[in-house]
Amino acid sequence: MKTKLRKRAVAAATGLLILTAVSARGASNTATDPGGGGVSLAPSGTVTVNSSALQLVKQVWNGPGTLCLASQPADATCSGNATAVTVPSGTGLQFLIFVRNTSDVALTDVRFQDLLDTSASGFSYTGGSIKKTPNDATAPLDTDTAAVIHTAAVSGTAQSDALGAPDDYASFVGSTLTVGAVSSQANLSLGFPSHKSFGVIFSVTKK
């Protein structure tokens, strides 16, 4: 029997918002002498603190998890910077979504979601397949490769599909994966240390 091929970009084109790491929301402050004291003090000079938007990465891996097929943003270690892949209908795949905390401070209340295309030409979610990397001192480093993060996710903690709080950090309801305390589909509030990476992985089948 001939397998029908469906051409579709199955990387991050399923409703995931990609955030770029750019400097934003700078704030500057100077300490000064208000006067009236026993000594006179010179101003401290200006201290500037910038914030940086962190980047979500979404990748497609083959069913066994042995090969990265496509990535958004492109990753040179993932199929030569491929951002899309074509697979036969009925192919099992893994979606890996992760964020690197490249800052010097721990992150708190991290939230993201992925709207899976479950239309006739989209994907079927594999129930109970969500796993997460550690989000403590044992989490992957922010400098680790996607392959290391993938391994940490595959061997990580299973998450239930049902709304996670107070037990899980991720859930899959309808066609939406949420991670963290997303208001419309709340799970446990997610945080993880500085210079660490956090990711979730789940399985689908291409329709």
C-alpha positions as CSV (number, residue, x, y, z in Angstrom):
1,M,0.0,0.0,0.0
2,K,1.4,3.4,-1.0
3,T,1.9,5.9,1.8
4,K,0.5,9.3,1.0
5,L,3.0,12.1,1.6
6,R,1.8,15.4,3.1
7,K,4.1,18.4,2.7
8,R,4.1,20.6,5.7
9,A,6.6,22.7,7.7
10,V,6.4,21.0,11.1
11,A,8.9,23.1,13.0
12,A,7.8,26.1,15.0
13,A,4.9,27.0,12.7
14,T,2.3,25.6,15.0
15,G,1.4,28.7,16.9
16,L,4.6,29.1,19.0
17,L,5.7,32.6,19.6
18,I,9.4,33.0,19.1
19,L,11.0,35.7,21.3
20,T,14.4,37.2,20.3
21,A,17.1,38.0,22.8
22,V,17.3,41.7,22.6
23,S,18.1,44.4,25.2
24,A,15.0,46.1,26.4
25,R,13.5,48.2,29.2
26,G,16.7,49.8,30.4
27,A,16.5,51.7,33.7
28,S,19.1,54.1,35.1
29,N,19.5,55.3,38.7
30,T,21.9,57.5,40.6
31,A,22.4,57.8,44.4
32,T,22.7,61.4,45.6
33,D,23.3,63.3,48.8
34,P,19.9,64.9,49.9
35,G,21.8,67.5,51.9
36,G,21.4,68.4,55.6
37,G,23.8,65.8,57.0
38,G,27.0,66.1,58.8
39,V,29.1,65.4,55.6
40,S,28.7,66.2,52.0
41,L,28.7,63.2,49.5
42,A,29.3,63.2,45.8
43,P,26.8,61.4,43.6
44,S,27.4,57.7,42.9
45,G,27.3,58.1,39.2
46,T,24.7,56.4,37.0
47,V,24.0,52.6,37.2
48,T,22.1,51.2,34.3
49,V,20.3,47.9,34.3
50,N,18.9,46.3,31.1
51,S,16.5,43.5,30.7
52,S,16.7,40.9,28.0
53,A,13.9,39.0,26.3
54,L,14.8,35.3,26.3
55,Q,14.3,33.1,23.3
56,L,12.1,30.1,22.9
57,V,13.3,27.3,20.7
58,K,11.1,24.6,19.1
59,Q,12.6,21.6,17.4
60,V,11.3,18.5,15.6
61,W,13.0,15.2,16.4
62,N,12.3,11.8,14.9
63,G,10.1,9.3,16.8
64,P,13.0,7.4,18.4
65,G,14.6,10.7,19.4
66,T,17.8,10.0,17.7
67,L,17.8,12.7,15.1
68,C,16.9,16.4,15.1
69,L,15.0,17.1,11.8
70,A,14.2,20.9,12.0
71,S,14.5,23.8,14.4
72,Q,13.1,27.3,14.8
73,P,15.3,29.3,15.1
74,A,17.7,27.4,12.9
75,D,20.4,25.4,14.6
76,A,23.5,24.4,12.8
77,T,23.6,21.1,14.8
78,C,20.1,20.3,13.7
79,S,19.9,18.9,10.2
80,G,22.2,21.6,8.8
81,N,20.0,24.6,9.9
82,A,16.8,23.1,8.5
83,T,13.7,25.0,9.6
84,A,11.1,22.7,8.0
85,V,10.9,19.0,7.2
86,T,8.6,16.8,5.1
87,V,7.6,13.4,6.5
88,P,5.1,10.7,5.4
89,S,1.7,10.6,6.9
90,G,1.6,8.4,10.0
91,T,5.2,9.3,11.1
92,G,5.8,9.6,14.8
93,L,7.7,12.7,15.9
94,Q,8.9,14.5,19.0
95,F,8.5,18.2,19.6
96,L,11.1,19.8,21.9
97,I,10.5,23.3,23.3
98,F,13.1,24.9,25.5
99,V,14.5,28.2,26.8
100,R,18.0,29.1,28.0
101,N,18.4,31.4,30.9
102,T,21.5,33.3,29.9
103,S,21.2,35.8,32.7
104,D,22.9,36.0,36.1
105,V,19.6,35.8,38.0
106,A,17.1,33.0,38.5
107,L,13.8,33.2,36.5
108,T,10.4,33.0,38.2
109,D,6.9,32.6,36.9
110,V,8.0,31.5,33.4
111,R,5.1,30.8,31.1
112,F,4.8,29.6,27.5
113,Q,2.3,27.7,25.4
114,D,2.1,25.9,22.1
115,L,-1.1,25.6,20.0
116,L,-0.8,22.3,18.1
117,D,-2.3,22.1,14.7
118,T,-4.8,19.2,15.1
119,S,-6.6,19.7,11.8
120,A,-7.0,17.0,9.2
121,S,-3.5,17.9,7.8
122,G,-1.9,18.5,11.2
123,F,-0.9,16.3,14.1
124,S,-2.3,13.8,16.6
125,Y,-1.0,14.4,20.1
126,T,0.2,11.3,21.9
127,G,-1.6,11.3,25.2
128,G,0.5,11.3,28.4
129,S,3.8,12.0,26.5
130,I,4.9,15.2,28.1
131,K,8.2,15.2,30.0
132,K,10.2,18.1,31.4
133,T,13.9,18.7,32.2
134,P,14.9,19.4,35.8
135,N,14.3,23.0,36.8
136,D,16.8,23.0,39.7
137,A,20.5,22.9,40.1
138,T,20.7,19.7,38.0
139,A,19.1,21.4,35.0
140,P,21.0,21.5,31.7
141,L,23.4,24.5,31.4
142,D,22.5,27.5,29.2
143,T,25.5,26.6,27.1
144,D,24.5,23.0,26.6
145,T,23.6,21.8,23.1
146,A,20.0,21.1,22.1
147,A,21.0,17.4,22.1
148,V,21.9,17.6,25.8
149,I,18.6,19.4,26.6
150,H,16.7,16.7,24.5
151,T,18.3,13.9,26.5
152,A,17.5,15.7,29.8
153,A,13.9,16.1,28.7
154,V,13.5,12.5,27.5
155,S,14.9,11.2,30.8
156,G,13.1,13.8,32.8
157,T,9.9,13.9,34.8
158,A,6.6,12.9,33.2
159,Q,3.8,15.5,33.3
160,S,0.1,14.7,33.3
161,D,-2.1,16.0,30.4
162,A,-4.6,17.3,32.9
163,L,-4.3,20.8,34.4
164,G,-1.1,20.5,36.4
165,A,-1.4,22.5,39.5
166,P,-0.6,21.6,42.2
167,D,1.4,18.6,40.8
168,D,2.7,19.4,37.3
169,Y,4.4,22.2,35.4
170,A,2.8,21.4,32.0
171,S,-0.5,20.2,30.6
172,F,-2.2,19.5,27.3
173,V,-5.9,20.4,27.0
174,G,-7.7,20.4,23.7
175,S,-5.0,21.3,21.3
176,T,-2.9,23.5,23.6
177,L,0.2,22.7,25.6
178,T,0.9,25.2,28.4
179,V,3.9,25.4,30.7
180,G,3.8,27.3,33.9
181,A,1.0,29.3,35.4
182,V,-0.6,30.5,32.1
183,S,-3.9,32.1,33.2
184,S,-6.1,30.2,30.8
185,Q,-4.6,26.8,31.6
186,A,-2.7,27.1,34.9
187,N,0.0,24.7,36.1
188,L,2.5,25.1,38.8
189,S,4.5,28.3,38.7
190,L,7.8,27.6,36.9
191,G,11.1,29.0,37.9
192,F,14.7,27.8,37.2
193,P,18.2,29.0,38.1
194,S,20.5,31.4,36.3
195,H,22.6,30.0,33.5
196,K,20.4,26.9,33.2
197,S,18.1,25.7,30.5
198,F,14.5,24.3,30.8
199,G,12.6,22.3,28.2
200,V,9.6,20.1,27.6
201,I,9.1,17.3,25.1
202,F,6.0,15.6,23.8
203,S,5.1,13.2,21.0
204,V,2.8,13.5,18.0
205,T,1.9,11.7,14.8
206,K,1.8,13.4,11.5
207,K,-1.7,12.9,10.0
